[in-house]
Amino acid sequence: MRETQRALSEIIEHLQGSSKKLRSKQVNGFIDALLGAKRVFVVGVGRSGLIVRTFAMRLMHLGIDVHVIGETITPALRDDDLLVALSGSGETSFAVSSAKIAKGIGTKIVVVTSYPRSTLAKLADHIVKLPGRTEIASIKSYLDRQIVGEYESLAPMGTLFEVTALVFLDSVVASLMVKLGRKEEELRARHANI
C-alpha cells in the first residue's frame, strides 16, 4: 500500500509540475493547427496509441473529422490535413515512418513528445514538449536503491509521459470546446450509443 500511495503522489506531483512547464506558444500553436486542419489524423503506438485514440474520440465528439493511422478504414492523407504524433521517446518506428510519409505528402505535423530533439520531432512543423521520464531506470531493485540512498521513480517506463499526455490532450479538448463554442450536450449527442 505504501508504494502505491507514493507512486500516486509522485504522479500527481509530476502532473502539477507539468502544467507549469507548458509553453503557451507550443500549446496555442497546437490548438491553431487543429482548428486550421481540414481533417486530423493521429498516430501513436502502445500506451501512447491508446491515449491518442482517446484524443481522437474527443475530437470526433467535437465534430472534427478525425482518423487513426493504422486502422483499416483510415482514408489517404492529403496536404490540407494535420497529423498529430504522440511518442514519449520520439523514436517509435511506426510513428516516425508515418510522419515521414505525411511529410512527403505535405501534411502538417504536430509532435507531442518528451524529446524535442528526437527523430520524430525533427519531422514536425510544430512540437509540444511534455515532461516525462528522461532517464532509463537502473537495474538495481527497489530495495537495493533504498539501501544505498538512490531515488528512482516508482512510475515505470513511460508512465509519467503517458499520464501527462492524457491529461494534456483532454485539456486541449476543453480549450477547443471553448474556442468552437461547443456545449457538453453537443459532445454527448455524438457519443457512441451502440
Contact map, one row per residue, 1 for C-alpha under 8 A:
11111000000000000000000000000000000000000000000000000000000000000000000000000000000000000000000000000000000000000000000000000000000000000000000000000000000000000000000000000000000000000000000000
11111100000000000000000000000000000000000000000000000000000000000000000000000000000000000000000000000000000000000000000000000000000000000000000000000000000000000000000000000000000000000000000000
11111110000000000000000000000000000000000000000000000000000000000000000000000000000000000000000000000000000000000000000000000000000000000000000000000000010000000000000000000000000000000000000000
11111111000000000000000000000000000000000000000000000000000000000000000000000000000000000000000000000000000000000000000000000000000000000000000000000000000000000000000000000000000000000000000000
11111111100000000000000000000000000000000000000000000000000000000000000000000000000000000000000000000000000000000000000000000000000000000000000000000000000000000000000000000000000000000000000000
01111111110000000000000000000000000000000000000000000000000000000000000000000000000000000000000000000000000000000000000000000000000000000000000000000000010000000000000000000000000000000000000000
00111111111000000000000000000000000000000000000000000000000000000000000000000000000000000000000000000000000000000000000000000000000000000000000000000000111000000000000000000000000000000000000000
00011111111100000000000000000000000000000000000000000000000000000000000000000000000000000000000000000000000000000000000000000000000000000000000000000000000000000000000000000000000000000000000000
00001111111110000000000000000000000000000000000000000000000000000000000000000000000000000000000000000000000000000000000000000000000000000000000000000000000000000000000000000000000000000000000000
00000111111111000000000000000000000000000000000000000000000000000000000000000000000000000000000000000000000000000000000000000000000000000000000000000000111000000000000000000000000000000000000000
00000011111111100000000000000000000000000000000000000000000000000000000000000000000000000000000000000000000000000000000000000000000000000000000000000000001000010010000000000000000000000000000000
00000001111111110000000000000000000000000000000000000000000000000000000000000000000000000000000000000000000000000000000000000000000000000000000000000000000000000000000000000000000000000000000000
00000000111111111000000000000000000000000000000000000000000000000000000000000000000000000000000000000000000000000000000000000000000000000000000000000000000000000000000000000000000000000000000000
00000000011111111100000000000000000000000000000000000000000000000000000000000000000000000000000000000000000000000000000000000000000000000000000000000000000000010000000000000000000000000000000000
00000000001111111110000000000000000000000000000000000000000000000000000000000000000000000000000000000000000000000000000000000000000000000000000000000000000000000011000000000000000000000000000000
00000000000111111111000000000000000000000000000000000000000000000000000000000000000000000000000000000000000000000000000000000000000000000000000000000000000000000000000000000000000000000000000000
00000000000011111111100000000000000000000000000000000000000000000000000000000000000000000000000000000000000000000000000000000000000000000000000000000000000000000000000000000000000000000000000000
00000000000001111111110000000000000000000000000000000000000000000000000000000000000000000000000000000000000000000000000000000000011000000000000000000000000000000001000000000000000000000000000000
00000000000000111111110000000000000000000000000000000000000000000000000000000000000000000000000000000000000000000000000000000000000000000000000000000000000000000000000000000000000000000000000000
00000000000000011111110000000000000000000000000000000000000000000000000000000000000000000000000000000000000000000000000000000000000000000000000000000000000000000000000000000000000000000000000000
00000000000000001111111000000000000000000000000000000000000000000000000000000000000000000000000000000000000000000000000000000000011000000000000000000000000000000000000000000000000000000000000000
00000000000000000111111101100000000000000000000000000000000000000000000000000000000000000000000000000000000000000000000000000000110000000000000000000000000000000000000000000000000000000000000000
00000000000000000000111111100000000000000000000000000000000000000000000000000000000000000000000000000000000000000000000000000000000000000000000000000000000000000000000000000000000000000000000000
00000000000000000000011111110000000000000000000000000000000000000000000000000000000000000000000000000000000000000000000000000000000000000000000000000000000000000000000000000000000000000000000000
00000000000000000000001111111000000000000000000000000000000000000000000000000000000000000000000000000000000000000000000000000000000000000000000000000000000000000000000000000000000000000000000000
00000000000000000000011111111100000000000000000000000000000000000000000000000000000000000000000000000000000000000000000000000111100000000000000000000000000000000000000000000000000000000000000000
00000000000000000000011111111110000000000000000000000000000000000000000000000000000000000000000000000000000000000000000000000001000000000000000000000000000000000000000000000000000000000000000000
00000000000000000000000111111111000000000000000000000000000000000000000000000000000000000000000000000000000000000000000000000000000000000000000000000000000000000000000000000000000000000000000000
00000000000000000000000011111111100000000000000000000000000000000000000000000000000000000000000000000000000000000000000000000100000000000000000000000000000000000000000000000000000000000000000000
00000000000000000000000001111111110000000000000000000000000000000000000000000000000000000000000000000000000001000000000000000111000000000000000000000000000000000000000000000000000000000000000000
00000000000000000000000000111111111000000000000000000000000000000000000000000000000000000000000000000000000000000000000000000000000000000000000000000000000000000000000000010011000000000000000000
00000000000000000000000000011111111100000000000000000000000000000000000000000000000000000000000000000000000000000000000000000000000000000000000000000000000000000000000000000000000000000000000000
00000000000000000000000000001111111110000000000000000000000000000000000000000000010000000000000000000000000001000000000000000000000000000000000000000000000000000000000000000000000000000000000000
00000000000000000000000000000111111110010000000000000000000000000000000000000000010000000000000000000000000000000000000000000000000000000000000000000000000000000000000000000000000000000000000000
00000000000000000000000000000011111110000000000000000000000000000000000000000000000000000000000000000000000000000000000000000000000000000000000000000000000000000000000000000000000000000000000000
00000000000000000000000000000001111111000000000000000000000000000000000000000000000000000000000000000000000000000000000000000000000000000000000000000000000000000000000000000000000000000000000000
00000000000000000000000000000000111111110000000000000000000000000000000000000001110000000000000000000000000000000000000000000000000000000000000000000000000000000000000000000000000000000000000000
00000000000000000000000000000000000111110000000000000000000000001000000000000001110000000000000000000000000000000000000000000000000000000000000000000000000000000000000000000000000000000000000000
00000000000000000000000000000000000011111000000000000000000000011110000000000001110000000000000000000000000000000000000000000000000000000000000000000000000000000000000000000000000000000000000000
00000000000000000000000000000000010011111100000000000000000000011110000000000000111100000000000000000000000000000000000000000000000000000000000000000000000000000000000000000000000000000000000000
00000000000000000000000000000000000000111110000000000000000000000111100000000000111100000000000000000000000000000000000000000000000000000000000000000000000000000000000000000000000000000000000000
00000000000000000000000000000000000000011111000000011001000000000111100000000000001111000000000000000000000000000000000000000000000000000000000000000000000000000000000000000000000000000000000000
00000000000000000000000000000000000000001111100010010000000000000001110000000000001111000000001001000000000000000000000000000000000000000000000000000000000000000000000000000000000000000000000000
00000000000000000000000000000000000000000111111111110000000000000000000000000000000011100000011000000000000000000000000000000000000000000000000000000000000000000000000000000000000000000000000000
00000000000000000000000000000000000000000011111111000000000000000000000000000000000000100001011000000000000000000000000000000000000000000000000000000000000000000000000000000000000000000000000000
00000000000000000000000000000000000000000001111111000000000000000000000000000000000000000000000000000000000000000000000000000000000000000000000000000000000000000000000000000000000000000000000000
00000000000000000000000000000000000000000001111111100000000000000000000000000000000000000000000000000000000000000000000000000000000000000000000000000000000000000100000000000000000000000000000000
00000000000000000000000000000000000000000001111111110000000000000000000000000000000001110000000000000000000000000000000000000000000000000000000000000000000000000100000000000000000000000000000000
00000000000000000000000000000000000000000011111111111000000000000000000000000000000001000000000000000000000000000000000000000000000000000000000000000000000000000000000000000000000000000000000000
00000000000000000000000000000000000000000001111111111100000000000000000000000000000000000000000000000000000000000000000000000000000000000000000000000000000000000000000000000000000000000000000000
00000000000000000000000000000000000000000001001111111110000000000000000000000000000000000000000000000000000000000000000000000000000000000000000000000000000000000100110000000000000000000000000000
00000000000000000000000000000000000000000111000111111111000000000000000000000000000001000000000000000000000000000000000000000000000000000000000000000000000000000000010000000000000000000000000000
00000000000000000000000000000000000000000100000011111111100000000001000000000000000000000000000000000000000000000000000000000000000000000000000000000000000000000000000000000000000000000000000000
00000000000000000000000000000000000000000000000001111111110000000000000000000000000000000000000000000000000000000000000000000000000000000000000000000000000000000000000000000000000000000000000000
00000000000000000000000000000000000000000000000000111111111000000000000000000000000000000000000000000000000000000000000000000000000000000000000000000000000000000000010011001000000000000000000000
00000000000000000000000000000000000000000100000000011111111100000111000000000000000000000000000000000000000000000000000000000000000000000000000000000000000000000000000000000000000000000000000000
00000000000000000000000000000000000000000000000000001111111110000000000000000000000000000000000000000000000000000000000000000000000000000000000000000000000000000000000000000000000000000000000000
00000000000000000000000000000000000000000000000000000111111111000000000000000000000000000000000000000000000000000000000000000000000000000000000000000000000000000000000001001000000000000000000000
00000000000000000000000000000000000000000000000000000011111111111100000000000000000000000000000000000000000000000000000000000000000000000000000000000000000000000000000000001000000000000000000000
00000000000000000000000000000000000000000000000000000001111111111100000000000000000000000000000000000000000000000000000000000000000000000000000000000000000000000000000000000000000000000000010000
00000000000000000000000000000000000000000000000000000000111111110000000000000000000000000000000000000000000000000000000000000000000000000000000000000000000000000000000000000000000000000111111000
00000000000000000000000000000000000000000000000000000000011111110000000000000000000000000000000000000000000000000000000000000000000000000000000000000000000000000000000000000000100001000110010000
00000000000000000000000000000000000000000000000000000000001111111000000000000000000000000000000000000000000000000000000000000000000000000000000000000000000000000000000000000000000000000010010000
00000000000000000000000000000000000000110000000000000000001111111100000000000000000000000000000000000000000000000000000000000000000000000000000000000000000000000000000000000000000000000000000000
00000000000000000000000000000000000001110000000000000000001100111110000000000000000000000000000000000000000000000000000000000000000000000000000000000000000000000000000000000000000000000000000000
00000000000000000000000000000000000000111100000000000001001100011111000000000000000000000000000000000000000000000000000000000000000000000000000000000000000000000000000000000000000000000000000000
00000000000000000000000000000000000000111100000000000001000000001111100001100000000000000000000000000000000000000000000000000000000000000000000000000000000000000000000000000000000000000000000000
00000000000000000000000000000000000000001110000000001001000000000111111001000000000000000000000000000000000000000000000000000000000000000000000000000000000000000000000000000000000000000000000000
00000000000000000000000000000000000000001110000000000000000000000011111001000000000000000000000001000000000000000000000000000000000000000000000000000000000000000000000000000000000000000000000000
00000000000000000000000000000000000000000010000000000000000000000001111101000000000000000000000000000000000000000000000000000000000000000000000000000000000000000000000000000000000000000000000000
00000000000000000000000000000000000000000000000000000000000000000001111111000000000000000000000000000000000000000000000000000000000000000000000000000000000000000000000000000000000000000000000000
00000000000000000000000000000000000000000000000000000000000000000000011111000000000000000000000000000000000000000000000000000000000000000000000000000000000000000000000000000000000000000000000000
00000000000000000000000000000000000000000000000000000000000000000000001111100000000000000000000000000000000000000000000000000000000000000000000000000000000000000000000000000000000000000000000000
00000000000000000000000000000000000000000000000000000000000000000011111111110000000000000000000000000000000000000000000000000000000000000000000000000000000000000000000000000000000000000000000000
00000000000000000000000000000000000000000000000000000000000000000010000011111000000000000000000000000000000000000000000000000000000000000000000000000000000000000000000000000000000000000000000000
00000000000000000000000000000000000000000000000000000000000000000000000001111100000000000000000000000000000000000000000000000000000000000000000000000000000000000000000000000000000000000000000000
00000000000000000000000000000000000000000000000000000000000000000000000000111110100000000000000000000100101000000000000000000000000000000000000000000000000000000000000000000000000000000000000000
00000000000000000000000000000000000000000000000000000000000000000000000000011111100000000000000000000000111000000000000000000000000000000000000000000000000000000000000000000000000000000000000000
00000000000000000000000000000000000000000000000000000000000000000000000000001111100000000000000000000000111100000000000000000000000000000000000000000000000000000000000000000000000000000000000000
00000000000000000000000000000000000011100000000000000000000000000000000000000111110000000000000000000000011100000000000000000000000000000000000000000000000000000000000000000000000000000000000000
00000000000000000000000000000000000011111000000000000000000000000000000000001111111000000000000000000000001100000000000000000000000000000000000000000000000000000000000000000000000000000000000000
00000000000000000000000000000000110011111000000000000000000000000000000000000001111100000000000000000000001111000000000000000000000000000000000000000000000000000000000000000000000000000000000000
00000000000000000000000000000000000000011110000000000000000000000000000000000000111110000000000000100100001111000000000000000000000000000000000000000000000000000000000000000000000000000000000000
00000000000000000000000000000000000000011110000000000000000000000000000000000000011111000000000000000000000011110000000000000000000000000000000000000000000000000000000000000000000000000000000000
00000000000000000000000000000000000000000111000000000000000000000000000000000000001111100000001000100000000011110000000000000000000000000000000000000000000000000000000000000000000000000000000000
00000000000000000000000000000000000000000111000110010000000000000000000000000000000111110100001000000000000000111000000000000000000000000000000000000000000000000000000000000000000000000000000000
00000000000000000000000000000000000000000001100100000000000000000000000000000000000011111111001000000000000000111100000000000000000000000000000000000000000000000000000000000000000000000000000000
00000000000000000000000000000000000000000000000100000000000000000000000000000000000001111100000000000000000000011110000000000000000100000000000000000000000001001100000000000000000000000000000000
00000000000000000000000000000000000000000000000000000000000000000000000000000000000000111111000000000000000000001110010000000000000000000000000000000000000000000000000000000000000000000000000000
00000000000000000000000000000000000000000000000000000000000000000000000000000000000001111111000100000000000000001111011110000000000000000000000000000000000000000000000000000000000000000000000000
00000000000000000000000000000000000000000000000000000000000000000000000000000000000000101111101100000000000000000000011100000000000000000000000000000000000000000000000000000000000000000000000000
00000000000000000000000000000000000000000000100000000000000000000000000000000000000000101111111100000000000000000000000100000000000000000000000000000000000000000000000000000000000000000000000000
00000000000000000000000000000000000000000000000000000000000000000000000000000000000000000011111110000000000000000000000000000000000000000000000000000000000000000000000000000000000000000000000000
00000000000000000000000000000000000000000001100000000000000000000000000000000000000000000001111111000000000000000000000000000000000000000000000000000000000000000000000000000000000000000000000000
00000000000000000000000000000000000000000011100000000000000000000000000000000000000011100011111111100000000000000000000100000000000000000000000000000000000000000000000000000000000000000000000000
00000000000000000000000000000000000000000000000000000000000000000000000000000000000000000111111111110000000000000000001100000000000000000000000000000000000000000000000000000000000000000000000000
00000000000000000000000000000000000000000000000000000000000000000000000000000000000000000000111111111000000000000000000000000000000000000000000000000000000000000000000000000000000000000000000000
00000000000000000000000000000000000000000010000000000000000000000000100000000000000000000000011111111100000000000000000000000000000000000000000000000000000000000000000000000000000000000000000000
00000000000000000000000000000000000000000000000000000000000000000000000000000000001010000000001111111110000010000000000100110000000000000000000000000000000000000000000000000000000000000000000000
00000000000000000000000000000000000000000000000000000000000000000000000000000000000000000000000111111111000000000000000000100000000000000000000000000000000000000000000000000000000000000000000000
00000000000000000000000000000000000000000000000000000000000000000000000000000000000000000000000011111111100000000000000000000000000000000000000000000000000000000000000000000000000000000000000000
00000000000000000000000000000000000000000000000000000000000000000000000000001000001000000000000001111111111110000000000000000000000000000000000000000000000000000000000000000000000000000000000000
00000000000000000000000000000000000000000000000000000000000000000000000000000000000000000000000000111111111110000000000000100000000000000000000000000000000000000000000000000000000000000000000000
00000000000000000000000000000000000000000000000000000000000000000000000000000000000000000000000000011111111000000000000000000000000000000000000000000000000000000000000000000000000000000000000000
00000000000000000000000000000000000000000000000000000000000000000000000000001110000000000000000000001111111000000000000000000000000000000000000000000000000000000000000000000000000000000000000000
00000000000000000000000000000000000000000000000000000000000000000000000000000111000000000000000000000111111100000000000000000000000000000000000000000000000000000000000000000000000000000000000000
00000000000000000000000000000000000000000000000000000000000000000000000000001111111000000000000000000111111110000000000000000000000000000000000000000000000000000000000000000000000000000000000000
00000000000000000000000000000000000000000000000000000000000000000000000000000011111000000000000000000110011111000000000000011000000000000000000000000000000000000000000000000000000000000000000000
00000000000000000000000000000000000000000000000000000000000000000000000000000000011110000000000000100110001111100000000000111100000000000000000000000000000000000000000000000000000000000000000000
00000000000000000000000000000100100000000000000000000000000000000000000000000000011110000000000000000000000111110000000000011111000000000000000000000000000000000000000000000000000000000000000000
00000000000000000000000000000000000000000000000000000000000000000000000000000000000111100000000000000000000011111000000110010111000000000000000000000000000000000000000000000000000000000000000000
00000000000000000000000000000000000000000000000000000000000000000000000000000000000111110000000000000000000001111100000000000011110000000000000000000000000000000000100000000000000000000000000000
00000000000000000000000000000000000000000000000000000000000000000000000000000000000001111100000000000000000000111111000010000011110000000000000000000000000000001000000000000000000000000000000000
00000000000000000000000000000000000000000000000000000000000000000000000000000000000000111100000000000000000000011111000000000000111111000000000000000000000000001000000000000000000000000000000000
00000000000000000000000000000000000000000000000000000000000000000000000000000000000000011100000000000000000000001111110010000000100000000000000000000000000000000000000000000000000000000000000000
00000000000000000000000000000000000000000000000000000000000000000000000000000000000000000100000000000000000000001111110011000011100000000000000000000000000000000000000000000000000000000000000000
00000000000000000000000000000000000000000000000000000000000000000000000000000000000000000000000000000000000000000011111011000000000000000000000000000000000000000000000000000000000000000000000000
00000000000000000000000000000000000000000000000000000000000000000000000000000000000000001110000000000000000000000011111111000000000000000000000000000000000000000000000000000000000000000000000000
00000000000000000000000000000000000000000000000000000000000000000000000000000000000000000110000100000000000000000000111111100000000000000000000000000000000000000000000000000000000000000000000000
00000000000000000000000000000000000000000000000000000000000000000000000000000000000000000111001100100000000000100000011111110000000000000000000000000000000000000000000000000000000000000000000000
00000000000000000000000000000000000000000000000000000000000000000000000000000000000000000100000000000000000000101011111111110010000000000000000000000000000000000000000000000000000000000000000000
00000000000000000000000000000000000000000000000000000000000000000000000000000000000000000000000000000000000000000001111111110000000000000000000000000000000000000000000000000000000000000000000000
00000000000000000000000000000000000000000000000000000000000000000000000000000000000000000000000000110010000010000000001111111000000000000000000000000000000000000000000000000000000000000000000000
00000000000000000000000000000000000000000000000000000000000000000000000000000000000000000000000000100000000111100000000111111110000000000000000000000000000000000000000000000000000000000000000000
00000000000000000000000000000000000000000000000000000000000000000000000000000000000000000000000000000000000111000000000000111110000000000000000000000000000000000000000000000000000000000000000000
00000000000000000000000001001100000000000000000000000000000000000000000000000000000000000000000000000000000011100000000000011111000000000000000000000000000000000000000000000000000000000000000000
00000000000000000000000001000100000000000000000000000000000000000000000000000000000000000000000000000000000001111001000010011111100000000000000000000000000000000000000000000000000000000000000000
00000000000000000000000001100100000000000000000000000000000000000000000000000000000000000000000000000000000001111001000000000111110000000000000000000000000000000000000000000000000000000000000000
00000000000000000000010001000000000000000000000000000000000000000000000000000000000000000000000000000000000000011111000000000011111000000000000000000000000000000000000000000000000000000000000000
00000000000000000100110000000000000000000000000000000000000000000000000000000000000000000000000000000000000000011100000000000001111100000000000000000000000000001001100000000000000000000000000000
00000000000000000100100000000000000000000000000000000000000000000000000000000000000000000000000000000000000000000100000000000000111110000000000000000000000000011001000000000000000000000000000000
00000000000000000000000000000000000000000000000000000000000000000000000000000000000000010000000000000000000000000100000000000000011111000000000000000000000001111101000000000000000000000000000000
00000000000000000000000000000000000000000000000000000000000000000000000000000000000000000000000000000000000000000100000000000000001111110000000000000000000011111000000000000000000000000000000000
00000000000000000000000000000000000000000000000000000000000000000000000000000000000000000000000000000000000000000100000000000000000111110000000000000000000000000000000000000000000000000000000000
00000000000000000000000000000000000000000000000000000000000000000000000000000000000000000000000000000000000000000000000000000000000011111000000000000000000000000000000000000000000000000000000000
00000000000000000000000000000000000000000000000000000000000000000000000000000000000000000000000000000000000000000000000000000000000011111100000000000000000010000000000000000000000000000000000000
00000000000000000000000000000000000000000000000000000000000000000000000000000000000000000000000000000000000000000000000000000000000000111110000000000001000010000000000000000000000000000000000000
00000000000000000000000000000000000000000000000000000000000000000000000000000000000000000000000000000000000000000000000000000000000000011111000000000000000000000000000000000000000000000000000000
00000000000000000000000000000000000000000000000000000000000000000000000000000000000000000000000000000000000000000000000000000000000000001111100000000000000000000000000000000000000000000000000000
00000000000000000000000000000000000000000000000000000000000000000000000000000000000000000000000000000000000000000000000000000000000000000111110110000000000000000000000000000000000000000000000000
00000000000000000000000000000000000000000000000000000000000000000000000000000000000000000000000000000000000000000000000000000000000000000011111110000000000000000000000000000000000000000000000000
00000000000000000000000000000000000000000000000000000000000000000000000000000000000000000000000000000000000000000000000000000000000000000001111111000000000000000000000000000000000000000000000000
00000000000000000000000000000000000000000000000000000000000000000000000000000000000000000000000000000000000000000000000000000000000000000000111111100000000000000000000000000000000000000000000000
00000000000000000000000000000000000000000000000000000000000000000000000000000000000000000000000000000000000000000000000000000000000000000001111111110000000000000000000000000000000000000000000000
00000000000000000000000000000000000000000000000000000000000000000000000000000000000000000000000000000000000000000000000000000000000000000001111111111111000000000000000000000000000000000000000000
00000000000000000000000000000000000000000000000000000000000000000000000000000000000000000000000000000000000000000000000000000000000000000000011111111110000000000000000000000000000000000000000000
00000000000000000000000000000000000000000000000000000000000000000000000000000000000000000000000000000000000000000000000000000000000000000000001111111100000000000000000000000000000000000000000000
00000000000000000000000000000000000000000000000000000000000000000000000000000000000000000000000000000000000000000000000000000000000000000000000111111100000000000000000000000000000000000000000000
00000000000000000000000000000000000000000000000000000000000000000000000000000000000000000000000000000000000000000000000000000000000000000000000011111110000000000000000000000000000000000000000000
00000000000000000000000000000000000000000000000000000000000000000000000000000000000000000000000000000000000000000000000000000000000000000000000011111111000000000000000000000000000000000000000000
00000000000000000000000000000000000000000000000000000000000000000000000000000000000000000000000000000000000000000000000000000000000000000000000011001111100000000000000000000000000000000000000000
00000000000000000000000000000000000000000000000000000000000000000000000000000000000000000000000000000000000000000000000000000000000000001000000010000111110000000000000000000000000000000000000000
00000010010000000000000000000000000000000000000000000000000000000000000000000000000000000000000000000000000000000000000000000000000000000000000000000011111100000000000000000000000000000000000000
00100110010000000000000000000000000000000000000000000000000000000000000000000000000000000000000000000000000000000000000000000000000000000000000000000001111100000000000000000000000000000000000000
00000010011000000000000000000000000000000000000000000000000000000000000000000000000000000000000000000000000000000000000000000000000000000000000000000000111111110000000000000000000000000000000000
00000000000000000000000000000000000000000000000000000000000000000000000000000000000000000000000000000000000000000000000000000000000000000000000000000000111111110000000000000000000000000000000000
00000000000000000000000000000000000000000000000000000000000000000000000000000000000000000000000000000000000000000000000000000000000010011000000000000000001111110000000000000000000000000000000000
00000000000000000000000000000000000000000000000000000000000000000000000000000000000000010000000000000000000000000000000000000000000110000000000000000000001111111100000000000000000000000000000000
00000000000000000000000000000000000000000000000000000000000000000000000000000000000000000000000000000000000000000000000000000000000110000000000000000000001111111110000000000000000000000000000000
00000000001001000000000000000000000000000000000000000000000000000000000000000000000000000000000000000000000000000000000000000000001110000000000000000000001111111111000000000000000000000000000000
00000000000000000000000000000000000000000000000000000000000000000000000000000000000000010000000000000000000000001100000000000000011110000000000000000000000001111111100000000000000000000000000000
00000000000000000000000000000000000000000000001100100000000000000000000000000000000000010000000000000000000000000000000000000000000100000000000000000000000001111111110000000000000000000000000000
00000000001000100000000000000000000000000000000000000000000000000000000000000000000000000000000000000000000000000000000000000000000000000000000000000000000000111111111000000000000000000000000000
00000000000000100100000000000000000000000000000000000000000000000000000000000000000000000000000000000000000000000000000000000000011100000000000000000000000000011111111100000000000000000000000000
00000000000000000000000000000000000000000000000000100000000000000000000000000000000000000000000000000000000000010000000000000000010000000000000000000000000000001111111110000000000000000000000000
00000000000000000000000000000000000000000000000000110010000000000000000000000000000000000000000000000000000000000000000000000000000000000000000000000000000000000111111111000000000000000000000000
00000000000000000000000000000000000000000000000000000000000000000000000000000000000000000000000000000000000000000000000000000000000000000000000000000000000000000011111111100000000000000000000000
00000000000000000000000000000000000000000000000000000000000000000000000000000000000000000000000000000000000000000000000000000000000000000000000000000000000000000001111111110000000000000000000000
00000000000000000000000000000000000000000000000000000010000000000000000000000000000000000000000000000000000000000000000000000000000000000000000000000000000000000000111111111000000000000000000000
00000000000000000000000000000000000000000000000000000010010000000000000000000000000000000000000000000000000000000000000000000000000000000000000000000000000000000000011111111100000000000000000000
00000000000000000000000000000000000000000000000000000000000000000000000000000000000000000000000000000000000000000000000000000000000000000000000000000000000000000000001111111110000000000000000000
00000000000000000000000000000010000000000000000000000000000000000000000000000000000000000000000000000000000000000000000000000000000000000000000000000000000000000000000111111111000000000000000000
00000000000000000000000000000000000000000000000000000010011000000000000000000000000000000000000000000000000000000000000000000000000000000000000000000000000000000000000011111111100000000000000000
00000000000000000000000000000000000000000000000000000000000000000000000000000000000000000000000000000000000000000000000000000000000000000000000000000000000000000000000001111111110000000000000000
00000000000000000000000000000010000000000000000000000000000000000000000000000000000000000000000000000000000000000000000000000000000000000000000000000000000000000000000000111111111000000000000000
00000000000000000000000000000010000000000000000000000000000000000000000000000000000000000000000000000000000000000000000000000000000000000000000000000000000000000000000000011111111100000000000000
00000000000000000000000000000000000000000000000000000000000001000000000000000000000000000000000000000000000000000000000000000000000000000000000000000000000000000000000000001111111111100000000000
00000000000000000000000000000000000000000000000000000000000000000000000000000000000000000000000000000000000000000000000000000000000000000000000000000000000000000000000000000111111111000000000000
00000000000000000000000000000000000000000000000000000000000000000000000000000000000000000000000000000000000000000000000000000000000000000000000000000000000000000000000000000011111111000000000000
00000000000000000000000000000000000000000000000000000000000000000000000000000000000000000000000000000000000000000000000000000000000000000000000000000000000000000000000000000001111111000000000000
00000000000000000000000000000000000000000000000000000000000000000000000000000000000000000000000000000000000000000000000000000000000000000000000000000000000000000000000000000000111111100000000000
00000000000000000000000000000000000000000000000000000000000001000000000000000000000000000000000000000000000000000000000000000000000000000000000000000000000000000000000000000000111111110110000000
00000000000000000000000000000000000000000000000000000000000000000000000000000000000000000000000000000000000000000000000000000000000000000000000000000000000000000000000000000000100011111110000000
00000000000000000000000000000000000000000000000000000000000000000000000000000000000000000000000000000000000000000000000000000000000000000000000000000000000000000000000000000000000001111111000000
00000000000000000000000000000000000000000000000000000000000000000000000000000000000000000000000000000000000000000000000000000000000000000000000000000000000000000000000000000000000000111111100000
00000000000000000000000000000000000000000000000000000000000011000000000000000000000000000000000000000000000000000000000000000000000000000000000000000000000000000000000000000000000001111111110000
00000000000000000000000000000000000000000000000000000000000011100000000000000000000000000000000000000000000000000000000000000000000000000000000000000000000000000000000000000000000001111111111000
00000000000000000000000000000000000000000000000000000000000010000000000000000000000000000000000000000000000000000000000000000000000000000000000000000000000000000000000000000000000000011111111000
00000000000000000000000000000000000000000000000000000000000010000000000000000000000000000000000000000000000000000000000000000000000000000000000000000000000000000000000000000000000000001111111000
00000000000000000000000000000000000000000000000000000000000111100000000000000000000000000000000000000000000000000000000000000000000000000000000000000000000000000000000000000000000000000111111100
00000000000000000000000000000000000000000000000000000000000010000000000000000000000000000000000000000000000000000000000000000000000000000000000000000000000000000000000000000000000000000011111110
00000000000000000000000000000000000000000000000000000000000000000000000000000000000000000000000000000000000000000000000000000000000000000000000000000000000000000000000000000000000000000000011111
00000000000000000000000000000000000000000000000000000000000000000000000000000000000000000000000000000000000000000000000000000000000000000000000000000000000000000000000000000000000000000000001111
00000000000000000000000000000000000000000000000000000000000000000000000000000000000000000000000000000000000000000000000000000000000000000000000000000000000000000000000000000000000000000000000111
